[in-house]
Amino acid sequence: MTTLEEIERLRFASLLHDIGKFWQGTGIEGEHAKLSGDFVRKFFPDYNITFVASHHDSSQYLHRGGYKLLKMLVISDWLSSGERVEMEESGKRERVPLLSIFSEVHLEGRMKGDELYFLPEVYRPSRDIHPICRERIGDLTPRYRELWKAFTEEVDRLDKSEFGKTFESLLALLRKYCTFVPSAIYKTKPDVSLFDHLKTTCAIADCLYQMADDAYLDELLKALIDRKGDILDEERFILIGGDISGIQKFIYNVIPKGAVKGLKGRSLYLELLCELISRYIVERLNLSIANIIYCGGGHFYILAPINSIEKIERLREEIAEKLLDYYKGRLYLAIAYTKLSPRDFLLEDGRTTLADKWEILKIELDNRKKKKFAEIRDYSKLFDPMRVIDVCRVCGLPIEDEKERIEDENIIKCKLCKELEGFASKSVGKKYLILTEKGEEEDAFSLFGYKVDFANEIPKENGIKAVYCVNDTGLIQPREGNSFFFHLDTGTRDLDKLAERARGLEAWGVLKGDVDNLGKIFSKGLPNPTFSRMSNLSNLISLFFGGVMNEICRDFGEKVYGVYSGGDDFFIIGSWDILPELAREIHDTFRRFTGYNPSMTLSMAISIAPSKMYPVYRLAEHVSEELEEKAKEKEKDSLVFLGKRIRWKDFDMVESVKEMLKDGLEKGILSKGFLQRMYTVYNIYREGKEKVDLPDEIAKYDNRCGRWRWILCYMLARERNLNKERLDEWRRQIVESIDLLDVATRWVEFLERR
């Protein structure tokens, strides 16, 4: 048995060691370890991994000379779950759904969320997926049987002759079918996804294989069982972090003429670049893609053994040089790592130190970003004067080589900008993303060993490394290594057309948003933050922003151009008039997806372009400032629209007043000058409020600044078409919303502009 064959067996065994838990949900009798053994005998008879059936049999591993791979599997299983010893389950799996990990999130000063549960179902980009209360969930056996049947049929179709592709397909199948299946149900809170437990177990096992001998495994097993031992504090793992710097300028720093063609291409390009660099790193470290714990939003995290440090130092320098040579300093990848011990994975008094180590890693990444390209040893690459032959009219950067200069539609472009425009058009509406071995054509992806293509049919050629189903979790079988890839695919749009499609004011605008306090949620807001739980939280957030967002945007048709959504944030261009409605839909869907937990909130900002030809990067800068300086002020959980912060709990009220005013104007109930008179009422209120220096919640009821009330009554009384009943209702609504009357009034003014 060669070394390569051993590691292959360990990886498969780690991925499938608890698959019997999924099978138990169908109502079949038997312990999950035995069922896991039965599963691999049936579907992977030639892989020699039936030792998965023994991972609860201490007689098989608690002695010197015991089976080495089994010891690695047992230790990895325990470290993934944060437990020193895993107990056999006692509950009925078909009656226990997965507790939403969002229900567990709690930030200090916020109310706790309700305990809500996900039904067992397929992982897919759908707004229909959201947790529900326990009382609405009955016997889950029929659901489990349907899922299990579909899962085993897809596993049976796998071409098991090539390990790498089979492994990648199996990992994707487990994500598809086991994300909403609980891993452990013997505890009071079954809040860990089976998929995330299996994936992280595999990642840990891969690390152990590379750096642990028999003596270490025996000593670590004993220490885990005895709950003591210096070996628990030995740093034997590293958590590697990657963070691409320069994203905002790279995506948005384009002139309007080339903006819409290139924007989506640039954001998609960066998503794939991050994905491929993370794959490149694990390949160079002889790890599997299961060791990529998270990848999205320009970030990635990889678990590796301690003996990878020297390699990662060399890779850091190599990648920095490649990016500098190709992007001329526009993009930089910060790479840092922090060391982990077995104790960091373990729950002690309801906590692990893993979250603290994650925070240390983020600080290290920030420090690296402050010293961009410090890895470059040849200073001439950084400081020698450039030979400039022209300037790109799209990105505004100098062109140094005639080969890089392209004239397209009478516009001088650099090779990269032209490449990015073509990249966007290649991806629109395509079913598959295909990764093959790099060809002769030199581009950024080929620097890391890949050629990237989008297609509706899979070519019959050698050299295909992986095939991703785009915005779909239906896997193609059986020939290739398969996975799935989510991104915003709304087609390409022209800024002029977006402006012309708007109601009233002919303008386009941008919507930007992200999750509030996400760093704090990971570091302090997750009780029992085991490796599996943190992976589960990341996985579900990625599902929302990578997949569900695409479904939301599609409902708005040709008025929306989705530039980017991934990680925990998004940036969308659209006809200005639909952006508030889109923001509302995103907010409401996210709140439902996270079980209305008060600690899981979104903030957003909308900015409207002052002209059709306004530079996208300028509006991107402005909306970013609005988001950070206004929407995230104080308790966050807000939308900035028309320059003003609106708490989401007040948005309905503003929209109601907007509809009331718009309806009144359209039906001729209100005179044409009524909107201007509402500005007058608001300004009188604002001046009075400033004199008494009170917050809006109090000022609107304080008689010291109440002059605006009788002026409002007077102005309403002048509207002859308002009957008394309607007048009283309008007065009540305007009084309640006086602090936001300026927003509602301006909103209607823009909608009614001719």
N, C-alpha and C positions, 0 to 999 in steps of 0.2 A: 504494500500500500504506500504510494508516494505521498509526500507532504501535501501537494496540491489536492490530491484525492481526500486526504484527511480533513483539510479545512473546508472542502466542499460539503462533506458529510456533516461536519459540525454546524455549518451555516444552515443547511436544510433542517437538521434536527432541532436547532434553536427556533427556527420559524414555525415548526410544526409540533413542538413538544406539548403544547396545551390545546391543540386543535380539537381534542376530545371534549373540551368544555362547550364548544360550538355544537358538536354532535349531541351532547346531553340535552340541549334545548329542544330537540325533536321528541323527547320523552323516552329515549333509549336508556336501558338500565346499564349500570357499570361505572367504575371509577374512570375519571377523565384520562389518567395516564394510560390505562389499558386501552381505552378507546383510541387514544392517539397512536398507540402501537398498531392497533388494527387498521387504522387509516393509512399509515405509511406502508404497511404490508400490502394493502390492496392497490394503492395508487403509485407508490414508489418502491416496488419490490426489489429493484436492482441497486438501490442507493445504500443498502446496508445501514439503515438508521433506526432499526427497531429498538435500539437502546432507549429511545424516548419513553418507552413503556416503563422504564425502571427509574425515572427521575424522582419518584417518591419512595423508592425502595432503598433504605439506608444500607442494607446489607451489600448492595452493589457498589457503593462508593465510599463508605466509611471504614476503609481499611487501606493500609499501604499496599500498593500494587493493584488497587482497584482500577477500573476502566477510566483512562485519562479523559477521553472526550465526554464521558458521562459526568465526571467531576466538574469539568468546565461548564457543562450545561446546567448543572444544579446550582453552582455558584452564581452564574449569570442570571438564572431565574430569580434567585433570592435578591440579588443586588438591584435588578430591574424593579421589583415590587417594593424594595425598601425593607424587606423582612429578612430576618436571620434564618428563619425556617418557615416554609410554607405549609399550612395545614390543609388537610383534605377537606373538601367542601361537605356541608351537611344540608344545605337548603335545596329547594327544588328550582333548578335553573329556568324551567319553562314558566315560572311564576315571578321571576326577578328581572326587571328591565334594567337598563344602564342609567344610573343617576347622572344627569348632566353635570359635567365638570364645571360649567358656569354657575351652577347652584352652590358650589363650594367656595367660589371666589368671594372674598369679603375684605374691603378696605376699611381701615379705622375711621370712625365717624359716620359711616353709612349703615343703613338698615341692612340686615341679612336678607338674602334672596330666598324665595320659596324653593322647596325640594321638588324639582320637576325631572321627568324621565324621558329618555329617547326610546322609541319603539325599535326593535330589531328591524333594520331595513338596509337597502343598498346605499352605499356612499355615492352621492351624485349631486350635481349643482342644481338644487331645487329649493324654491321657497316653501315647499310643502314640508320640509324637514325642520321640526322644532320640538322642543320638549313639552310634555303635558303632565298633568297631575296624576298621581298614582291611582287615584280612585277611578280614572277613566280607562285603566289598563286591566284587562282580564287575563285569561289563559293565553300564553304566547306560543303554545305548541304549533298551531297552524302556520304562524309566521316563520317560526324556526324551520319547520319542515320545508316550506317553500324556498327559503333562503338556502338551506343545506342542499336541496336538490339542485338548485341552479349552480351553487358553488362546486359541488362534486362533478357536475357535468362539464364545467369549464376546466377543472383540474384534469379530468379524464382526457380532454382534447389536447392537453399540453404535449408538445414534442419534447420528450425528456432526454433527448440524445445529447444536447449541448447544455452544460451546466449553467453558464452565465446567463443565457437567454431564458432558460427555464426558471432560474432563481428570480430574475427581474419580473417575469410574468406572475410567478407565485406571490411575490411581495405585493404586486398591484392587486391581485385577486384577494389577498387578505385585507388590504385596505378597503376594497370594494365591499366585501361581505362581513368583515369583523369590526369595523369602526364603531358600529352601534350595538355590539355584543359585549356584555360585561366580562371582565377577566376573572375577578374573584367575587364570590357571593357569600362567602362564609363570614364576612364582616358586616357591620351594620350599614355601611355605605358602599354599594357596588359601583364606584365612580371611575374605575379604570377600564378603558377600552381594551378588548382582547388584542386588537391589531397593534396598538401602541406597546402593549406588554411584549408581544412576540417580536416586534421590530427592535425594541431596545435590548431585549434578551440576546438577540442575534448580534447586535453591535458590541455588547459587552463580551460575549463569547469569542468574537473575532479578535478582540484585544487580548484576552487571556491566552489564546492560542499562540499569539506572537511573542509573548513575554513570560509565560509561566511554565515552570517545570513541575515534575511530580511532587517534589518536596514542598514547593510553595503552595500548590493546590491542597495538599494534605493539611498543612499548617493553617491555611486560610479557612478551610472547611471546619476544622476544630475550633478556631477562634469565633467563627460565625455561630456555631452551635453553643459554645460556652459564653458567648456575648462578651468576650474580653480577649485581649492579646495585642501586643505591639504591632503585629502584622496588619491590623485593621487601619493603622495610621500611616503605613508605608504608601507613598505616592507612586502608583503603578499605571495610572491613566492620565491622559491630557484631553481637555476639551478645547478644540480649536475653533476660533471664530474668524469669519471673514466679513468685511464691510466695504462695499464699493463706495468710493468718495468721488464727488463731482457729478452725481446723477442729475441734479436739478439743471445745472448749466448744460450738460450734455443733451438732455431731452428738449429743453425749452429755448435754448439760445439759437433760434432760427428766425430769419426774416419772414414776414407774412406770406410772401409768394411761394416759399418752399415749405411753409409750416405744416400744413395739413397733410401733405404727402409724407413728410418725414417724421412727424411726431409719434404716430403709432409705431412706425418702424423702429424708432429709437428706443421706446419703452420696451417693446417686445424683444428687441435685440439685447437690451440689458438683462431682462429676465432670463433669457437663454444663456447669456454670457455667464451669469452667476451660477446657473444650473450646471453648465459644462465645466467651469473651473472647479466646482465642488466635486464633480465626477472625476476630473483629472487628478485632483489631490488624492482621493481615496484609491484610485488606480495606482498611483505612484507609491502610496503607503501600503499597497497589497491588502487593502480592506475592501469590503463590499459596499454597495450603495445603501445598505441598511445602516451603515455608520454615519450617513448624512442625516443627522437628527432633525435638521430643519433647513429649508432653503426657500427664500422668498423675500421680496421687498429689498433686494440688493444686499441681503445678509445670508450667511450660512453658518451652521454649527456642525462640527464633526467630532465624534468620539474616536480616540486613537490610543494605542498603548504608549507607555512612557518612552520606549525605545524609538519612537518616531520623531523625537525632538530634533535630532541632527538633520533628518530628512526634511522636516518642515522648515527649518532655518534655510536650507538650500532652496527649497521650493519658493519660499518668500522672496528670495533674491531673484530667482529665475522668472517668476511671474511678474515682479516689478519691472524687470528689464523688457519683457515682452510687451507689457502694457505701455511703457514709456516709448518704445520704438514704434509701436503701431498707432497709439493715440496721441502722441506728442504731449503728454502731460495732462490731457483732458480727463482721463479716468485713472484712478489709483485704487488698488485693493489693499486695504489694511488687513494684515493677518497677525493674530496674536493667539496665545494659548495660556491656559492655567492648569496646574497639576491637580489631580484628584486622587484620593485614597479610597479604599473600600468603605471606610466610615462615612465619607461624604454621601454615599448612596443610601445609607441606612436611616430609618426612622428612629429617633431617640427623643422621647417626650413629645411626640407628635410633630417633630421637625426634622429636616435634614439640613446639612450645611451646603447642599447642592445649589440652592438659590443664592447663597452668599458667594459661592465660587462663580456663578453666572454673572453676578454683579461685578466682581473683580475683573472678569474677562471683558466686560463692556467698557470698564475704565481703561484697561490696557488697549483696547481697540481705539478709543477716543484719543489716547496718547499717541498711538501710531499715526492716526489721521492728522495730527498736528505736526508730524515730521514726515511729510510725504516724500517718497522716494529716497529715504535715508539708506535704503538697502543698496542703492546704486553705487558701485565702487569707482566707475569711470566717470569722474566729474565733468569731463568734456561733454558728455551727453546732456548734462543739465545746464552748463554755463557757457558753452561755446556759442558765438553768434550764429543766427540762422541765415540761410541763403533763401531769401524770399523772391519768388518769381511772379506771384499773383496773390490775390485774396479771395477766398471762397465767399460768394454772395449769399450763401445760405446760412453758414455758421459764423462768418466773419473772421475766421482764422486764416493765418498765412499758409500758402502752398509753397513747398520747398522744392518739389521735383516736377518736371514736365509730365512724368507718368501719372502724377496725382491730379493733374489739371484736366478737367472735363468740361466741355461746353455743351450745355443741354438747354434747348428752348431759349437760346440767346442769353443764358445765365451761366456764369462761370461757377463751377462747383468743384469741391475737392472729391477725391475718389470715395472717401468714407460717406459723405452726405449722399452721393448718388447711390451708393450701395444700400444705404438705409431706406431711401425712397422705394427702391425695388423690393427690399425685404418686406415692407408693409404690404405692398400689393400682392406679393407671393403668398401671404398668409391668409388673406381674406376668404372666408367661407370654406377653407380646406378642412378635410376630415382628419388628416394625419400629419404629424410632425415626424420626420424620418432622420435619424442620426446614422451616418455611415462613416467609414474610415476616410480621413481627409484625402482630397484629391490634389491635383496640381494647382488649382486656383488658390491663391493666398488671400485669406481673410482672417478676421479675429478668431473665428471658431477653429480654423485649421491650426492656429498656434497651439491649441490644446487637444489636437488629434481628431477633430471632428469636421464633417461636412454636414450642413443643415439644409433640409429641403422640406417644403410643404407640398402635399399632394392629396388627390382624392382616390388614387389607386396606389397600391404598394408595388414598387418595381421588383421584378424577379432578377435580382442581381446579388452577387456576393458582397461581403463587406458591410452589410447592414448591422449596426450595433444595437439599435433599439428603435421601436416604433411607438409613438405616443398617439393615443386617440385624443383629438382636440375637443375640449368642452363636452366630453362624453366618457362614460365609464364602461362602455361596451367594448370588451377586449377582442382583438382579432386573433385568431388561432389558426394553426398551431405553430407556424414556422419561426416567428421572430420573438425576440424579447420585447414584451409589451408593457406599457404603462399608460398614464393619461396626463394631459397637460391642460390646465385651465388658463384662459386669458380673455380679456375683453375683446370681442370680435363684433364690432358694430358696423364694419365697413369703413371706407374712407369718406370724408366730408370736406366740403369747401367752406371756408369762413364766410364768404359772401352769401352762399346758399343758406347757411345756418342763420345768418342775420335776417335774410329775406323771409325765412319761414316763421320768424317770431311774430307774435301778435303785437300790434301797437308799435312800440319803439322798435325800429329795425336795427337790432344789435345781437351780437353773440356774447356769451359770457363763459365763465369757468366755475366749476364746483370742485372744491377740495375738502377732504376730511380724513380723520383718523380716529383710532380708539384712544380714549382718555386714559392716562395713567397706566399704560400697558407695562412699562418697565417696573412700576411699583407693584402691579398685579403679580408679575412673575417673581419678584424678589420678596414681597411681603404679604400678598393677598391670597395666596393659595395654601390652605392648610395641608399638612402632610405632603409637601412638595417632592414626591419621588420622581425618578427619571421618567417613569411611565406616565405619571400625571402631567408633567410639564410637556411631554411629547404630545399627549392627548389634547391639551389646551392649544398648543401651536397648530396641530392638525386641523382642529375645528375652525380656528380663526382663518386659516388658509383656505378652507372650504368656502367660507363666506365671501372673502374678498377675491379669491381666485375664481370661484365658480358661480355662486349665487348672484353676485353683482352683475355678471354678464346677462343673466336672465332678467334682472330688473331693468337694465338699460335697454334691452331689446323691446320692451313694451312701449318705449318712447320713440320708436321708429327713426325717421330721418332727421329728427330734431336733436339727436344726441350723437356725439363722437367720443367714444370711450378711449382715452389715451392710455390710462394705466389703472390697474387695480390689483394689488397683491400685498403680501405681508399683512399689514394692518392699516393701509391707507389707500387713497385713490385720487385720481385727477381726471375730470371729465369736462369736455367742451360741449356747448350746446346752444341752441336758441335760448336767449335769456329767459323767456317767459315760462319755459317748462322746468327750469333749474330748481325753483323752490318746491315744486311738486315732486321732482326726482329726489331731492334731498329728504323730503318727508317720507317717501316710499323706502328709501335706503334706511333711514332711521327706524321706522316702524318695523321693517323686516329684521333688522339687526336686533332690536329689542325683543322681538318674538323669538328669534333664534337663540338668544342668550337667556331666555326665561324671565325677562323683565327684571333682572338682577340690578339693584341700584348701584352696584359697583362696576357694572359693565355698560359704559355709555360712549356715545359718539359725539364729536364736535365737528362742525363743518363751516365753510365760508363760501360765499358766492360773490364774485366780482363781475361787473358788466363792462365790456370794452367800450371806451368812449368813441371809437370809430371802427369801421370794418377793417381798416388796415393797421390797427394798433398791434404792436409786436406782442406775440404770445408770451415771450419770456418776461416782458414787463408786467403783464397781467398775472402771470404765474408768481412773480415776486410779490405783487400786491396782495394776492389772495393768500399767500403764505403768511404775510405779515398780519393780515386780518385774522387768520386762523389762530396764530400764536398769541397775538397781543389782545384780541378781543374775545374770540370764542372760548379760549382756554383761560380766561380771566376767572379768578375765584373758583367756583365749584365746577366750571367747565359745562359739559352737557348742553351745548348751545349751538345756534346757527347765527352766523353774521350775514345779514342781507341788507343791501342798500346802506352799508356802512354802520349798521347798528346791531348790537348783540341781542338776540332773542332766545330766551330759555326755551327748550323744547316743550316744556309744560305750558308755555304761553303761545306757542305757534298756532294752535287751533283758534285761539281768541283773535289773533291778528288776521288770520285767514277769513274768519267769520266777518270781521268788520270790512275787510277788503271786498268780500262777496256782496255784502250789504250795500256798500257804496257803488260798486260796479253795476249791480242790479238796478239801483235807483237811477243811475245815469242812463243806462240802456233803455229803461222803460219810461223815461221822461218824468220820473217822480221828483228828481232833484234838478235844480237849475245848474247851468254850466259853471257858474262861479262858486259852487258849493265846496269843491275841493280846496280852492284857495282860502275859503273861510275856515276850513278845518285846520289848515296850516296855522292860521291866526290863533285859533283856540289852543293848539298845541304849544305854540311859542309863548303864549301868556302863561300856560301851565309851567313850562320849563323855567321861565324867568322867576315865577313865584317859588318854585321848588328850590332853585339855587339860593334864594334869599334865606329860606329857613333851613337849608342844608340837611335835608332828610332824604332817605332812600325812597324810590318810587312806590314801594309797597305801602308806605305810610303817607307820603306827601299827597297822594291823590285823594286822601280822606281828611287832610288837615285844612281847617277853615282859614288858616293864615295865608294859604296860597290857593284859595278857592274861588278867586274872581273868575277863572275860566269857566266855572260851572254855569253861572247865570248868563255868560256870553254865549255858551253852547246852547242853552235853552232858548235864548233870543234868536240865534241863527237857525235853529231847527224850526221855531215857530214861524219864521219868514217863508219857509218852504210850503207853499199853498197846497201842494198835492199830497202832503203827509197828513193822514188822519190821526186822531188822538192815540189810537191803539198802537199804530206803527211809530208815531213820534215817541211814545213812552219807551217802547222796546229799543229804538235806535239810541235814545238818550242813555238807557241803561248800559248798552253794549259799549258805547263810546266812553262813558265814565269808567267802566271797568278796564278799558284798554288805553286810557289816555296817555300812559307812558310810552305806548307804541303806536299812537295814532299817526305820527309822522311817517312811519314805515308803511302802514296800510294805505295812507293817502297817496304817497309817492308810487306805491305799487299800482294802484288804480290809474294814476296819471300816466304811467308808462304803458299800461295795457290799452288805454283809450286814446293814446296819441295817434294821430293820423298823418 
